[in-house]
């Protein structure tokens, strides 16, 4: 028995992909694009898509975060073989993204799966209203049975505000949509105690429950080639994902059917959080946001909140403060007791217009059909 097999047998129990409800798979440029030709590795992509189709067939929701637009586009613009200026990268991304989207569309169509392209900038995940809009779009696509393919919007992002790598983008998306599993397909099969390319005694770490300084010290430098990330960025992604209650796995992606390989016990590193996605999200709402306004509710609404229901406009008797859609608000009873806090589905002006009214009246009052809830239960934490 080899040393690797011994380590795998002795490893503690790890999570698995089959238990995932909402799965995000991040694919790096080095896996997706042939460095010599700049072409998409379509044969490999077809095996990955076959894995994704199998996941969907067993009821799992799937999202893809893909790199590769610049790597594909640069050769078609005669930009291969040298470092690119920012504007050249953006031009390469503009032409490469079309070819990349077409490759995904063709591969997924073989399984009768509809693909949707989403391009994000950092502000789309960090600015609250844009975050909510992007999340609503992704959730709607999943509800309609499509597979979103997400990439950073390289054509408009600047050097100062870019994610810098799609590992962290994938983790931000996992946080945004409350995914429970994130797969980072890489050119290495996990986190090692040292760089295995330089240290023959390096050991694979099969399970990480906490990102301690010792774990973070194991990260090395980014590899050469198309990849813009390295183990440092993967651990940064793990921190984001684990904070959001999402488990993450780093696994080797070069072989065909990489997700099947993980399920069959291939060496990899799992990062296990201590909370479920919704629990972590609500803990974030409860402790990390300063309320911008107050919603006063009647006793019936307060009782409904305590039972885990959403806050409907009919239960709101007064609106205090000025806030925008997506801002944090405090929810109080008429007696002044803090009942809950959450993220408002309407700005303060609109909230005042629909307060006390039934949800079916919102369209007539505002001139458009918005959310039925003033604060959805997924965006709400009961505090008293």
RAGI-V131890 format. One record per residue. N is the residue number from 1. RES is the residue in one letter. SS is DSSP state (H for helix, E for strand, C for the rest). PHI is phi in radians with two decimals (none if undefined). D_CENTER is the distance of its C-alpha to the mean C-alpha in Angstrom with 1 decimal. Layout:
BEGIN
((N:RES:SS:PHI:D_CENTER) (N:RES:SS:PHI:D_CENTER))
END
This chain:
BEGIN
((1:X:C:none:38.6) (2:X:C:-1.32:36.5) (3:X:H:-1.09:35.0) (4:X:H:-1.12:31.5) (5:X:H:-1.11:32.4) (6:X:H:-1.08:33.9) (7:X:H:-1.13:30.8) (8:X:H:-1.17:28.7) (9:X:H:-1.14:31.3) (10:X:H:-1.52:31.4) (11:X:C:-1.21:27.7) (12:X:C:-1.18:26.6) (13:X:C:-0.99:24.9) (14:X:C:-2.06:21.2) (15:X:C:-1.13:18.5) (16:X:C:-2.40:18.3) (17:X:H:-1.30:16.1) (18:X:H:-1.10:18.5) (19:X:H:-1.46:17.5) (20:X:C:-1.16:13.9) (21:X:C:-1.77:13.4) (22:X:E:-2.24:10.0) (23:X:E:-1.98:9.1) (24:X:E:-2.00:6.7) (25:X:E:-2.04:9.3) (26:X:E:-1.75:9.5) (27:X:E:-2.09:13.1) (28:X:C:-1.51:15.1) (29:X:H:-1.04:18.1) (30:X:H:-1.11:20.6) (31:X:H:-1.52:19.8) (32:X:H:-1.54:19.6) (33:X:E:-2.11:22.5) (34:X:C:-1.24:26.0) (35:X:C:-1.13:27.0) (36:X:C:-1.26:30.7) (37:X:C:-1.93:30.3) (38:X:C:1.35:27.0) (39:X:C:-1.62:26.5) (40:X:E:-1.20:23.6) (41:X:C:-1.36:24.2) (42:X:H:-1.14:24.6) (43:X:H:-1.10:26.1) (44:X:H:-1.13:23.3) (45:X:H:-1.06:20.7) (46:X:H:-1.13:22.8) (47:X:H:-1.22:22.6) (48:X:H:-1.12:18.8) (49:X:H:-1.11:18.8) (50:X:H:-1.08:21.5) (51:X:H:-1.08:19.3) (52:X:H:-1.13:16.5) (53:X:H:-1.10:19.4) (54:X:H:-1.14:20.7) (55:X:H:-1.08:17.5) (56:X:H:-1.14:17.6) (57:X:H:-1.13:21.3) (58:X:C:-1.70:20.9) (59:X:C:1.64:18.8) (60:X:C:-1.57:15.2) (61:X:E:-1.51:12.6) (62:X:E:-2.27:10.9) (63:X:E:-2.23:8.4) (64:X:E:-2.06:9.3) (65:X:E:-1.97:8.2) (66:X:E:-2.12:11.9) (67:X:C:-1.58:14.2) (68:X:C:2.04:17.9) (69:X:H:-1.11:19.0) (70:X:H:-1.17:21.2) (71:X:H:-1.09:22.5) (72:X:H:-1.33:23.6) (73:X:H:-1.34:25.0) (74:X:H:-1.11:27.0) (75:X:H:-1.22:29.6) (76:X:H:-1.26:30.3) (77:X:C:-1.84:31.1) (78:X:C:1.24:33.3) (79:X:C:-1.93:31.0) (80:X:C:-1.35:30.8) (81:X:C:1.53:32.3) (82:X:C:-2.69:31.7) (83:X:C:-1.16:29.4) (84:X:C:-1.84:28.1) (85:X:C:-1.29:28.4) (86:X:H:-0.97:25.5) (87:X:H:-1.16:27.0) (88:X:H:-1.25:27.6) (89:X:H:-1.06:24.0) (90:X:H:-1.16:23.1) (91:X:H:-1.15:25.9) (92:X:H:-1.11:24.7) (93:X:H:-1.10:21.2) (94:X:H:-1.09:22.9) (95:X:H:-1.49:24.9) (96:X:H:-1.22:22.5) (97:X:H:-1.12:19.7) (98:X:H:-1.12:22.2) (99:X:H:-1.16:23.3) (100:X:H:-1.15:19.8) (101:X:H:-1.07:18.9) (102:X:H:-1.12:22.4) (103:X:H:-1.11:21.9) (104:X:H:-1.16:18.8) (105:X:H:-1.04:20.7) (106:X:H:-1.11:23.8) (107:X:H:-1.15:22.2) (108:X:H:-1.28:20.3) (109:X:H:-1.10:23.5) (110:X:C:-1.09:25.5) (111:X:C:-1.94:23.7) (112:X:C:1.00:24.1) (113:X:C:-1.95:20.4) (114:X:C:-1.47:19.5) (115:X:E:-1.88:16.9) (116:X:E:-2.29:15.4) (117:X:E:-1.68:14.6) (118:X:E:-2.22:12.2) (119:X:E:-1.93:12.9) (120:X:E:-2.11:11.2) (121:X:C:-1.97:13.0) (122:X:H:-0.95:12.2) (123:X:H:-1.11:14.1) (124:X:H:-1.17:11.9) (125:X:H:-1.79:9.3) (126:X:H:-1.86:12.3) (127:X:C:-1.44:15.1) (128:X:H:-1.06:15.1) (129:X:H:-1.15:16.6) (130:X:H:-1.17:14.5) (131:X:H:-1.00:11.3) (132:X:H:-1.15:13.0) (133:X:H:-1.13:14.2) (134:X:H:-1.13:11.0) (135:X:H:-1.09:9.5) (136:X:H:-1.09:13.0) (137:X:H:-1.13:13.1) (138:X:H:-1.11:10.1) (139:X:H:-1.11:11.6) (140:X:H:-1.15:14.9) (141:X:H:-1.07:14.3) (142:X:H:-1.12:13.2) (143:X:H:-1.10:16.3) (144:X:C:-1.51:18.4) (145:X:C:1.55:17.6) (146:X:C:-1.54:16.0) (147:X:E:-1.88:13.4) (148:X:E:-1.24:11.2) (149:X:E:-1.94:11.4) (150:X:E:-1.97:9.4) (151:X:E:-2.49:11.1) (152:X:E:-1.20:12.1) (153:X:C:-1.39:15.2) (154:X:C:-1.12:17.7) (155:X:C:-1.27:20.6) (156:X:C:-2.14:20.4) (157:X:C:-1.23:18.6) (158:X:C:-1.77:21.2) (159:X:C:-1.05:21.6) (160:X:C:-1.35:21.4) (161:X:C:-1.95:18.1) (162:X:C:-1.20:16.0) (163:X:C:-1.04:13.0) (164:X:C:1.58:15.5) (165:X:C:-2.88:13.4) (166:X:H:-1.57:10.3) (167:X:H:-1.09:9.6) (168:X:H:-1.21:8.6) (169:X:H:-1.04:6.9) (170:X:H:-1.05:4.6) (171:X:H:-1.17:4.6) (172:X:H:-1.14:4.5) (173:X:H:-1.16:2.0) (174:X:H:-1.03:2.2) (175:X:H:-1.12:5.0) (176:X:H:-1.11:5.6) (177:X:H:-1.80:6.1) (178:X:C:0.95:7.4) (179:X:C:-1.19:6.6) (180:X:C:-1.81:9.4) (181:X:E:-2.50:9.3) (182:X:E:-2.16:7.7) (183:X:E:-1.92:10.5) (184:X:E:-1.79:11.5) (185:X:E:-1.41:14.6) (186:X:E:-2.31:17.0) (187:X:C:-1.65:20.7) (188:X:C:-2.41:21.4) (189:X:C:-1.56:21.1) (190:X:C:2.57:19.7) (191:X:C:-1.51:20.7) (192:X:E:-1.94:24.5) (193:X:C:-1.13:26.9) (194:X:C:-2.70:28.0) (195:X:C:-1.18:27.5) (196:X:C:-1.18:28.8) (197:X:C:-1.31:30.0) (198:X:C:-2.03:32.4) (199:X:C:-2.22:33.1) (200:X:C:-1.18:34.4) (201:X:C:-1.61:34.2) (202:X:C:-1.08:30.4) (203:X:C:-2.01:28.9) (204:X:E:-1.24:25.5) (205:X:C:-1.70:23.7) (206:X:C:-1.34:22.5) (207:X:E:-2.56:20.9) (208:X:E:-2.14:19.6) (209:X:C:-1.81:19.6) (210:X:C:-2.65:19.8) (211:X:C:-1.51:19.2) (212:X:C:-1.42:22.8) (213:X:H:-0.97:24.6) (214:X:H:-1.13:26.1) (215:X:H:-1.14:22.7) (216:X:H:-1.12:21.6) (217:X:C:-1.22:25.0) (218:X:C:-1.34:24.4) (219:X:C:-1.21:22.0) (220:X:C:-1.93:23.9) (221:X:C:-1.51:23.9) (222:X:C:-1.16:21.9) (223:X:C:-1.27:23.7) (224:X:C:-1.38:25.7) (225:X:C:1.78:25.1) (226:X:C:-1.28:22.2) (227:X:C:-1.09:19.5) (228:X:C:-1.75:18.5) (229:X:C:-1.93:16.8) (230:X:C:-2.60:18.5) (231:X:H:-1.13:18.3) (232:X:H:-1.05:18.2) (233:X:H:-1.24:14.8) (234:X:H:-1.22:13.5) (235:X:H:-1.24:14.9) (236:X:H:-1.10:13.4) (237:X:H:-1.12:9.9) (238:X:H:-1.07:11.4) (239:X:H:-1.11:12.6) (240:X:H:-1.09:9.5) (241:X:H:-1.12:8.0) (242:X:H:-1.14:11.5) (243:X:H:-1.07:12.2) (244:X:C:-1.46:9.6) (245:X:C:1.41:11.4) (246:X:C:-1.84:9.1) (247:X:E:-1.37:11.4) (248:X:E:-2.38:10.9) (249:X:E:-2.32:13.5) (250:X:E:-1.79:15.0) (251:X:E:-2.50:17.4) (252:X:E:-1.22:19.9) (253:X:C:-1.93:18.9) (254:X:C:-1.21:22.3) (255:X:C:-1.32:24.1) (256:X:C:-1.07:24.0) (257:X:C:0.89:21.9) (258:X:H:-1.13:19.6) (259:X:H:-1.26:17.9) (260:X:H:-1.08:21.4) (261:X:H:-1.03:22.4) (262:X:H:-1.08:19.9) (263:X:H:-1.14:21.2) (264:X:C:-1.49:24.7) (265:X:C:1.69:24.5) (266:X:C:-1.06:23.9) (267:X:C:-1.00:23.6) (268:X:E:-2.89:20.1) (269:X:E:-2.10:18.6) (270:X:E:-1.72:16.6) (271:X:E:-1.99:15.2) (272:X:C:-1.85:15.9) (273:X:C:-1.37:15.0) (274:X:C:-1.73:17.8) (275:X:C:-2.47:16.2) (276:X:C:-1.29:14.4) (277:X:H:-0.94:11.2) (278:X:H:-1.18:13.5) (279:X:H:-1.06:16.0) (280:X:H:-1.13:14.0) (281:X:H:-1.08:12.8) (282:X:H:-1.22:16.5) (283:X:H:-1.14:17.7) (284:X:H:-1.11:15.9) (285:X:H:-1.08:17.5) (286:X:H:-1.23:20.8) (287:X:H:-1.99:21.1) (288:X:H:-1.96:19.3) (289:X:C:-2.10:20.3) (290:X:C:-1.63:23.8) (291:X:C:-1.03:25.0) (292:X:C:-1.66:26.2) (293:X:E:-2.82:28.4) (294:X:E:-2.34:29.9) (295:X:E:-1.95:30.3) (296:X:E:-1.63:33.5) (297:X:E:-2.13:33.6) (298:X:C:-1.42:36.5) (299:X:H:-1.13:37.2) (300:X:H:-1.13:36.0) (301:X:H:-1.15:32.5) (302:X:H:-1.07:32.4) (303:X:H:-1.16:33.4) (304:X:H:-1.14:30.8) (305:X:H:-1.06:28.0) (306:X:H:-1.11:29.5) (307:X:C:-1.59:29.1) (308:X:C:1.58:25.4) (309:X:C:-1.54:25.8) (310:X:C:-1.34:24.3) (311:X:E:-1.61:26.5) (312:X:E:-1.65:28.4) (313:X:H:-0.98:30.3) (314:X:H:-1.04:33.6) (315:X:H:-1.54:33.2) (316:X:E:-1.63:32.9) (317:X:E:-1.79:36.3) (318:X:E:-2.79:35.5) (319:X:E:-2.21:32.9) (320:X:E:-2.06:33.3) (321:X:E:1.51:32.0) (322:X:C:-2.08:30.1) (323:X:C:-2.62:26.4) (324:X:C:-1.84:23.9) (325:X:C:-0.99:21.4) (326:X:C:1.63:18.4) (327:X:C:-1.29:20.6) (328:X:E:-1.35:21.3) (329:X:E:-2.29:24.6) (330:X:E:-1.63:27.0) (331:X:E:-1.98:28.6) (332:X:E:-2.10:32.3) (333:X:E:-1.44:35.1) (334:X:C:-1.04:38.4) (335:X:C:-1.38:39.9) (336:X:C:1.64:37.4) (337:X:C:-1.37:35.4) (338:X:E:-1.30:31.7) (339:X:E:-1.64:30.2) (340:X:E:-2.92:26.4) (341:X:E:-2.56:23.9) (342:X:E:-2.97:20.9) (343:X:E:-1.87:19.3) (344:X:C:-1.24:21.8) (345:X:C:-1.47:21.2) (346:X:C:-2.39:24.2) (347:X:C:-1.22:25.8) (348:X:H:-1.06:29.0) (349:X:H:-1.09:31.4) (350:X:H:-1.18:30.0) (351:X:H:-1.06:29.6) (352:X:H:-1.16:33.4) (353:X:H:-1.27:34.3) (354:X:H:-1.77:32.7) (355:X:C:-1.01:33.4) (356:X:C:1.48:35.8) (357:X:C:-1.82:35.3) (358:X:C:-1.29:34.0) (359:X:H:-1.05:30.7) (360:X:H:-1.19:32.7) (361:X:H:-1.65:34.4) (362:X:H:-1.05:31.3) (363:X:H:-1.05:31.7) (364:X:H:-1.21:35.4) (365:X:H:-1.33:34.9) (366:X:H:-1.83:32.1) (367:X:C:1.54:32.8) (368:X:C:-2.68:29.5) (369:X:C:-1.61:27.6) (370:X:C:-1.81:24.7) (371:X:C:-1.15:23.0) (372:X:C:-1.27:25.6) (373:X:E:-1.78:24.5) (374:X:E:-1.30:25.1) (375:X:E:-2.41:22.4) (376:X:C:-1.27:20.3) (377:X:H:-1.07:20.4) (378:X:H:-1.20:16.7) (379:X:H:-1.88:17.0) (380:X:E:-2.36:20.2) (381:X:E:-2.21:21.7) (382:X:E:-1.34:25.4) (383:X:C:-2.00:27.3) (384:X:C:-2.86:30.9))
END
